[in-house]
């Protein structure tokens, strides 16, 4: 047993245990060599039957020590002592965890939440640039310092790119309430997984509760896979709502392209200048209560004993991946699809009628046709003449409604719709945009809705059908739709995700995502000059930059019919970087 007074490496004297969690205990300690207070984390799950554990964790500690960012707690030292096993020595931070703050005040304001998200995302980006994913972002691992700033703590289960890690083979490690859908299904952690977890943290701050609850860790993980989070409270501004909703996309590719982009959008969504004096920010942080007048000294670790107001404590998930996948398939209908709290499915008899305004615009009535539209690609397989009309039949309870509908503009006249097929026996799907509907074949999960005017805002729902009835619409609520605005102009789809990395004193590497299937090339500009590259290119080394130069960039696609919008799209936004001075 670790006791106060124990001296590690003839240097670190343990003084007081200040926290404990699933991965270890944290002690306030005194560094007798440098004469400073430090935090020492003793890892409780160092496995004696795994001789490579210490070597792997030492490699991770070395990687973390290379991350130099004011929002990441510094790692000073690493050791292996007979008295405590493997331990890490970190900077000791005055403040309290976000979990403690939320337990005390319940909710945070949108401004405070977006400021916190921006700072945490910037810190995560510093780790991601080193190839490190955190894998356990949650309120217990975000530290609110006494000056009001936020730090990311406890990289105890972090993984570096290319590393085998130090968790049990075939297991998922994380906290179930914050686990990204792809991780719940056994896929490896990525920066997008951290972005999802930070989105859940933001949801918790804004709503005062987690989006999903469950009676078991497996059920909770499956809800992240299958369920859409309930809407945020109506007092949450649109900007903050958009930051959270995109971070919580089920498809990792639909989330913010990087943590630094998420940080930028969170700063925009905050009504408060992020450079404002931190002492004022500290006192203004909670919504329902003032900040404590006497800061509590804690260190960067999750504590299993902290209560969370009105909610269960966060539970660390250690579920074999194969078992999780099997349960996801075998128990999905029992756990996810048949909850009594699910809204009743809509049929054509209960679909929005003439009195229900469509969000598609101009107050158009939602009038689902009883037969396939003229644009239907599968007229032979849909309800119509010669087949029983769904309008006259009862709902077919064997059909499960699709979910995870997304809408992505890919051109001036086309929005690409994607959804998840959750029924094994449908005859097809009906997509409605409020003014008209189109039918597609069974097992379809993507459809390009064409024929739109440039810059048209359209909203959509989707449902399954067969000869005996129809499923509920997705989204299920009558007032909820999935919306997108088609691109403006006649050019190709704009690229996204532009990033800039200095690869030398005179070269900046630019990378972006190609979203157009038919561009002739891309134009990259730094404001003063531009350079063209060929079609399907996603990387350009912009050389000839003077050392120590701050340069900003944009990129757009072009073909014979015109050009796309720039990325970043806003006129005042650029992707910027400063090359090393030497």
C-alpha positions in Angstrom: 0.0 0.0 0.0 1.2 3.5 -0.9 1.6 5.7 2.2 2.4 9.3 2.9 6.1 9.8 3.5 7.2 7.3 0.9 10.1 8.6 -1.1 10.4 7.6 -4.8 13.7 7.6 -6.6 15.3 9.2 -3.5 13.6 12.4 -4.7 9.8 12.6 -4.6 8.3 12.5 -1.1 4.6 11.6 -1.2 2.6 14.0 1.1 -1.1 13.5 0.5 -3.3 11.4 -1.7 -5.5 13.9 -3.5 -7.3 11.8 -6.1 -8.0 8.3 -7.4 -9.6 6.8 -10.4 -9.8 3.6 -12.5 -6.2 3.9 -13.7 -4.4 5.0 -10.5 -3.9 7.2 -7.5 -2.5 10.7 -7.5 -0.5 12.2 -4.7 0.7 15.7 -4.0 4.5 15.2 -3.5 7.5 17.4 -2.9 10.5 17.2 -5.3 13.4 17.4 -2.9 15.9 18.0 -5.6 14.3 21.0 -7.3 12.4 22.1 -4.2 8.9 22.2 -5.8 5.5 20.6 -5.3 4.6 18.1 -8.0 1.8 15.6 -8.7 2.8 11.9 -8.7 0.4 9.4 -10.4 0.9 5.8 -9.3 -0.6 3.5 -11.9 -2.8 0.8 -10.4 -3.2 -1.3 -13.4 0.4 -2.0 -14.3 0.2 -5.7 -15.0 2.9 -7.9 -13.5 2.1 -10.6 -16.0 2.9 -8.3 -19.0 6.6 -7.7 -19.0 6.3 -5.2 -21.8 3.9 -2.9 -20.0 6.5 -0.7 -18.4 8.4 -0.3 -21.6 5.3 0.6 -23.6 4.1 3.1 -21.0 7.6 4.7 -20.8 7.3 5.2 -24.6 4.0 6.9 -24.1 5.4 9.1 -21.3 8.2 10.2 -23.6 5.7 11.2 -26.3 3.6 13.1 -23.8 6.7 15.0 -22.5 7.2 16.3 -26.1 3.8 18.1 -26.1 4.5 21.7 -25.2 1.2 23.5 -24.8 -0.2 25.7 -22.1 -3.4 23.7 -22.1 -1.7 20.3 -21.5 -0.4 19.3 -18.1 3.4 18.9 -18.2 5.0 15.5 -17.6 8.3 15.9 -15.7 9.4 12.4 -15.0 8.7 8.7 -15.2 9.8 5.9 -13.0 9.3 2.3 -11.7 9.6 1.9 -8.0 9.2 -1.3 -5.9 7.0 0.6 -3.4 4.4 1.9 -5.9 5.1 0.3 -9.3 5.0 2.5 -12.4 4.5 6.2 -11.8 4.4 9.6 -13.6 5.5 12.9 -12.2 3.5 15.9 -13.4 3.2 19.6 -12.8 0.9 20.3 -9.8 -2.0 22.5 -10.8 -4.2 24.7 -8.6 -7.8 24.6 -9.5 -10.7 22.1 -9.7 -11.9 19.6 -12.3 -14.9 20.4 -14.6 -16.6 17.4 -12.9 -16.4 19.2 -9.6 -17.7 22.5 -11.1 -20.6 20.8 -12.7 -21.5 18.9 -9.6 -21.7 22.2 -7.8 -23.5 24.4 -10.4 -25.3 22.0 -12.7 -24.9 23.9 -16.0 -22.5 26.4 -17.6 -23.4 29.3 -19.8 -23.0 28.9 -23.6 -20.2 31.5 -23.5 -18.3 29.7 -20.7 -18.8 26.3 -22.4 -17.6 27.5 -25.8 -14.5 29.1 -24.2 -13.8 25.9 -22.3 -14.3 23.8 -25.5 -12.0 26.1 -27.5 -9.2 25.9 -25.0 -9.5 22.1 -24.6 -9.7 21.6 -28.4 -6.6 23.6 -28.9 -4.8 21.5 -26.3 -6.0 18.3 -28.0 -4.8 19.6 -31.3 -1.3 19.9 -29.8 -1.5 16.2 -28.8 -2.9 15.1 -32.1 -0.1 16.8 -34.0 2.2 14.5 -32.1 0.2 11.5 -33.1 -1.4 11.1 -29.6 -5.1 10.5 -29.0 -6.4 11.1 -25.4 -9.1 8.4 -25.5 -10.8 9.5 -22.2 -12.0 13.1 -22.6 -14.5 13.8 -19.9 -15.2 16.5 -17.2 -13.0 14.7 -14.7 -10.0 15.1 -17.1 -10.5 18.8 -17.8 -9.1 21.1 -15.1 -10.3 24.6 -14.5 -7.4 26.6 -13.2 -7.9 29.5 -10.7 -7.3 32.0 -13.5 -10.3 30.6 -15.4 -8.3 28.7 -18.1 -8.8 25.1 -19.0 -6.2 22.3 -19.2 -6.5 18.8 -20.5 -5.2 16.3 -18.0 -4.7 12.6 -17.5 -3.3 11.1 -20.7 -3.0 7.9 -18.7 -4.7 5.8 -21.4 -3.5 7.9 -24.3 -2.4 6.1 -27.5 0.2 7.3 -30.0 -0.1 6.6 -33.7 1.7 3.3 -34.5 2.0 2.3 -30.9 0.5 -1.0 -29.6 -0.6 0.8 -26.4 -0.8 -0.5 -22.9 -4.4 -1.8 -22.7 -5.5 -5.4 -22.8 -5.7 -6.9 -26.2 -9.2 -6.8 -27.6 -10.5 -4.4 -25.0 -12.0 -0.9 -25.2 -10.9 1.5 -22.5 -12.7 4.8 -21.9 -15.7 6.2 -20.1 -19.0 4.9 -21.5 -20.9 8.2 -21.3 -18.3 9.9 -23.6 -17.4 7.0 -25.9 -17.5 7.7 -29.6 -19.7 5.3 -31.7 -16.8 3.9 -33.7 -15.0 3.0 -30.5 -18.1 1.4 -29.0 -18.0 -0.9 -32.1 -14.4 -1.9 -31.5 -12.6 0.5 -33.9 -9.4 2.2 -32.8 -9.3 5.7 -31.3 -8.6 8.6 -33.6 -8.5 12.4 -33.2 -12.2 12.3 -34.3 -13.0 10.2 -31.3 -11.6 12.9 -29.0 -13.6 15.5 -30.8 -16.8 13.4 -30.2 -16.0 13.1 -26.5 -15.4 16.8 -26.2 -18.7 17.4 -27.9 -20.4 15.2 -25.2 -18.6 17.3 -22.6 -20.0 20.4 -24.2 -23.5 18.9 -24.3 -23.2 18.0 -20.6 -22.2 21.6 -19.8 -25.0 23.2 -21.8 -27.8 20.7 -20.9 -26.9 19.9 -17.3 -27.0 16.2 -18.2 -25.5 13.7 -20.5 -27.3 13.0 -23.8 -27.6 9.2 -23.1 -28.3 7.1 -20.1 -28.4 3.3 -19.7 -28.7 0.6 -17.1 -25.4 -1.0 -18.2 -22.2 0.1 -19.8 -23.0 -1.9 -22.9 -26.4 -0.3 -23.3 -24.9 3.1 -22.9 -22.3 2.4 -25.5 -24.9 1.1 -27.9 -26.9 4.3 -27.5 -23.9 6.2 -28.7 -24.0 4.0 -31.8 -27.7 4.1 -32.6 -29.4 7.0 -30.9 -29.5 10.7 -31.8 -28.9 12.9 -28.8 -32.0 14.8 -27.5 -32.1 18.5 -28.5 -30.2 20.9 -26.4 -32.2 23.3 -24.2 -33.9 26.1 -26.3 -31.8 28.8 -24.5 -28.6 27.5 -26.1 -27.6 29.9 -28.9 -27.4 28.6 -32.5 -23.6 29.0 -32.7 -22.9 26.8 -29.7 -25.6 24.3 -30.8 -23.9 24.0 -34.2 -20.5 23.3 -32.6 -21.9 20.5 -30.5 -24.1 19.0 -33.2 -21.3 18.6 -35.6 -18.9 17.2 -33.0 -21.5 14.5 -32.2 -21.9 13.3 -35.8 -22.1 9.5 -35.8 -19.8 9.4 -38.9 -16.3 10.5 -37.9 -15.8 12.1 -41.3 -18.8 14.4 -40.7 -17.3 15.9 -37.5 -15.0 18.9 -37.3 -12.0 18.0 -39.5 -9.6 18.8 -36.7 -9.5 19.9 -33.1 -8.1 23.2 -34.1 -11.0 23.9 -36.4 -13.4 23.0 -33.6 -11.5 25.4 -31.4 -11.9 28.2 -33.9 -15.6 27.6 -34.3 -16.1 27.5 -30.5 -14.4 30.8 -30.2 -16.7 32.3 -32.8 -19.7 30.9 -31.0 -18.6 32.5 -27.7 -20.1 35.9 -27.0 -17.1 36.7 -24.8 -13.7 37.7 -26.2 -11.5 34.7 -25.5 -8.6 37.1 -24.8 -10.5 38.8 -22.0 -9.0 38.8 -18.6 -9.0 35.3 -17.1 -9.8 36.4 -13.6 -13.1 37.8 -14.8 -13.7 34.6 -16.8 -13.1 32.5 -13.7 -15.8 34.3 -11.7 -18.3 34.2 -14.5 -17.9 30.6 -15.4 -21.0 28.9 -13.8 -24.6 29.7 -14.8 -26.3 29.0 -11.6 -23.7 29.7 -9.0 -20.6 31.9 -8.6 -17.1 30.4 -8.7 -15.7 29.4 -5.3 -14.0 32.1 -3.4 -11.3 29.7 -2.2 -10.0 27.6 -5.0 -9.6 23.9 -4.3 -6.2 22.5 -4.9 -6.5 19.4 -7.1 -4.3 17.6 -9.6 -5.0 16.4 -13.1 -6.8 13.1 -12.6 -10.3 11.8 -12.6 -11.7 11.0 -9.1 -14.1 8.1 -8.7 -15.5 9.6 -5.5 -16.7 12.9 -6.9 -20.5 13.1 -7.0 -22.2 14.6 -10.1 -25.3 16.5 -9.3 -28.4 14.4 -10.1 -26.5 11.9 -12.3 -24.5 8.7 -12.0 -20.8 9.0 -11.7 -18.9 8.4 -14.9 -18.1 4.8 -15.5 -15.0 3.6 -17.1 -15.7 1.1 -19.9 -13.6 -2.1 -20.1 -15.6 -4.3 -22.5 -14.0 -6.9 -24.8 -14.5 -5.5 -28.3 -15.7 -8.8 -29.8 -18.3 -9.2 -27.1 -19.4 -5.6 -27.7 -19.9 -6.2 -31.4 -21.9 -9.4 -30.8 -24.1 -7.6 -28.3 -24.6 -4.8 -30.7 -26.0 -7.2 -33.3 -27.9 -9.5 -31.1 -29.3 -7.0 -28.6 -29.9 -3.9 -30.7 -33.6 -4.6 -31.1 -34.2 -5.3 -27.4 -32.0 -2.5 -26.1 -32.1 0.3 -28.6 -35.2 -0.1 -30.8 -37.9 -1.0 -28.4 -37.5 1.6 -25.6 -40.9 2.8 -24.3 -39.6 6.3 -24.5 -39.3 6.2 -28.3 -41.8 8.5 -30.1 -44.6 6.7 -31.8 -43.8 6.0 -35.5 -45.6 8.1 -38.1 -47.6 6.5 -40.9 -49.1 8.2 -43.9 -52.2 8.6 -41.8 -50.2 10.5 -39.2 -47.7 12.3 -41.4 -47.5 16.1 -41.3 -50.5 17.4 -43.2 -51.6 20.6 -44.8 -51.5 22.4 -41.5 -47.9 21.5 -40.8 -45.4 24.1 -42.2 -42.3 22.6 -43.7 -38.9 23.9 -42.7 -37.9 23.7 -46.4 -39.1 27.3 -46.7 -42.0 29.5 -47.8 -44.4 27.7 -45.5 -44.8 24.8 -48.0 -47.2 22.1 -46.8 -45.8 18.6 -46.2 -47.9 16.4 -48.4 -46.3 12.9 -48.8 -47.6 11.4 -52.0 -49.5 8.0 -51.9 -47.7 6.8 -54.9 -44.1 7.1 -56.3 -43.1 10.5 -57.7 -42.1 10.9 -61.3 -38.5 11.0 -60.3 -38.5 7.7 -58.4 -35.7 5.5 -59.6 -37.6 2.3 -58.6 -41.2 2.6 -59.6 -41.7 -1.1 -59.7 -40.9 -1.7 -56.1 -42.9 1.0 -54.4 -46.5 1.3 -53.2 -48.7 2.2 -56.1 -51.3 0.7 -58.4 -51.7 -3.0 -58.1 -50.3 -3.0 -54.5 -51.9 -2.3 -51.2 -51.6 1.3 -50.3 -49.7 2.1 -47.1 -52.2 4.8 -46.5 -54.9 2.3 -46.1 -52.9 -0.2 -44.1 -51.8 -0.4 -40.5 -48.2 0.4 -39.6 -45.9 -2.6 -40.2 -44.3 -3.1 -36.9 -41.6 -5.3 -38.4 -40.0 -2.3 -40.2 -37.5 -0.4 -38.2 -37.1 3.3 -39.0 -33.7 4.3 -40.6 -31.5 6.7 -38.6 -28.4 8.8 -38.8 -29.6 10.8 -41.7 -27.1 13.4 -42.9 -27.3 15.9 -45.7 -24.1 17.2 -47.4 -24.1 19.7 -50.3 -21.8 18.5 -53.1 -22.7 21.0 -55.8 -24.9 23.9 -56.6 -27.8 21.6 -57.5 -27.2 18.5 -55.4 -27.3 17.5 -51.7 -26.1 14.0 -50.8 -28.2 12.2 -48.3 -26.9 9.3 -46.2 -28.7 7.2 -43.6 -28.4 3.9 -41.8 -30.6 1.0 -42.8 -31.9 -0.7 -39.6 -34.5 -3.0 -41.2 -34.0 -6.3 -43.0 -37.2 -6.5 -44.8 -38.1 -3.1 -46.3 -39.2 -2.8 -49.9 -37.5 0.6 -50.2 -37.2 4.1 -48.6 -39.1 7.3 -49.1 -37.2 10.6 -48.8 -39.2 13.7 -48.4 -38.1 17.4 -48.5 -41.4 18.8 -47.5 -42.6 19.7 -51.0 -42.1 16.3 -52.7 -40.8 12.9 -52.1 -38.6 10.4 -53.9 -38.4 6.6 -53.5 -35.3 4.5 -53.6 -34.7 0.7 -53.5 -34.3 -1.6 -50.5 -30.9 -1.6 -48.8 -30.0 1.8 -50.2 -28.2 4.1 -47.7 -27.2 7.1 -49.9 -29.1 9.2 -52.4 -28.1 12.4 -54.3 -31.1 14.8 -54.3 -30.6 16.7 -57.5 -32.4 19.5 -59.3 -31.9 22.2 -56.7 -31.3 25.8 -57.4 -27.9 27.2 -56.2 -27.8 28.2 -52.6 -31.1 26.5 -51.8 -31.9 25.6 -48.2 -33.7 22.2 -48.1 -34.7 19.9 -45.3 -35.3 16.2 -45.4 -36.7 13.1 -43.7 -36.5 9.4 -44.6 -38.6 6.3 -43.8 -38.8 2.7 -44.8 -41.7 0.9 -46.4 -43.0 -2.4 -47.7 -46.3 -3.7 -49.1 -47.9 -3.8 -45.7 -46.9 -0.4 -44.2 -44.3 2.1 -43.4 -41.9 2.9 -40.6 -41.6 6.1 -38.6 -39.8 9.0 -40.3 -36.3 9.8 -39.3 -36.0 12.3 -37.6 -39.0 11.1 -35.7 -40.2 14.4 -34.2 -42.6 16.2 -36.5 -40.7 19.5 -36.2 -37.3 18.0 -36.7 -35.6 17.8 -40.1 -32.1 17.3 -41.4 -31.2 20.5 -43.4 -28.5 21.7 -45.7 -27.9 24.5 -48.2 -26.7 23.6 -51.7 -23.5 25.3 -52.9 -23.6 28.6 -54.8 -22.4 29.0 -58.4 -21.8 26.4 -61.1 -18.3 25.3 -60.1 -17.2 22.0 -58.4 -17.7 21.3 -54.7 -15.4 23.2 -52.5 -12.5 21.4 -50.8 -12.5 21.3 -47.0 -10.2 20.7 -44.1 -7.3 22.8 -45.3 -4.3 22.6 -42.9 -0.8 24.1 -43.0 2.3 22.6 -41.5 5.8 24.1 -41.5 8.2 21.4 -42.9 11.3 23.6 -42.9 12.3 27.2 -42.6 11.2 27.9 -46.1 8.4 25.4 -46.9 4.8 25.1 -45.8 2.9 21.8 -46.5 -0.7 22.4 -47.3 -3.2 19.5 -47.2 -7.0 19.5 -47.9 -9.8 17.1 -48.6 -11.1 16.8 -52.2 -14.9 16.8 -52.2 -15.5 17.1 -55.9 -15.5 14.2 -58.4 -15.0 16.4 -61.5 -12.7 19.3 -60.8 -9.9 20.1 -63.3 -7.6 21.3 -60.5 -7.2 23.5 -57.4 -6.0 27.0 -56.8 -4.1 27.8 -53.6 -3.6 31.4 -52.7 -1.7 33.3 -50.0 -3.4 36.6 -50.8 -0.5 38.0 -52.7 0.0 35.2 -55.2 -1.6 31.9 -56.2 -0.5 28.5 -57.5 -2.5 25.8 -59.4 -2.3 22.1 -59.0 -3.9 19.2 -60.9 -7.1 17.3 -60.3 -7.3 14.9 -57.4 -4.4 16.7 -55.7 -4.7 17.0 -51.9 -1.2 18.2 -50.9 1.0 21.1 -52.0 4.5 22.1 -50.6 4.5 25.9 -50.8 8.2 26.7 -50.9 10.1 29.9 -51.1 8.8 31.3 -47.8 11.3 33.3 -45.8 12.3 32.0 -42.3 10.1 33.3 -39.6 7.3 34.4 -42.0 3.7 34.4 -41.0 1.7 33.2 -44.1 -2.0 32.5 -44.6 -3.7 30.3 -47.2 -7.0 29.4 -48.9 -7.8 26.8 -51.5 -10.6 26.3 -54.0 -11.4 23.9 -56.9 -12.1 24.8 -60.5 -13.3 23.2 -63.8 -14.5 24.5 -67.2 -17.8 25.7 -65.8 -16.5 27.8 -63.0 -14.9 27.7 -59.6 -15.9 26.6 -56.1 -16.1 28.5 -52.9 -12.8 29.0 -51.0 -11.9 26.9 -48.0 -12.0 28.5 -45.4 -15.3 30.0 -46.8 -15.5 33.2 -44.8 -13.8 36.2 -46.3 -11.9 37.0 -43.1 -10.8 33.4 -42.4 -7.5 31.9 -43.5 -5.3 29.0 -42.5 -2.2 30.5 -41.1 1.3 29.4 -39.9 4.7 30.9 -39.1 7.7 29.2 -40.4 10.7 28.6 -38.0 13.1 31.5 -37.8 16.1 29.2 -38.1 
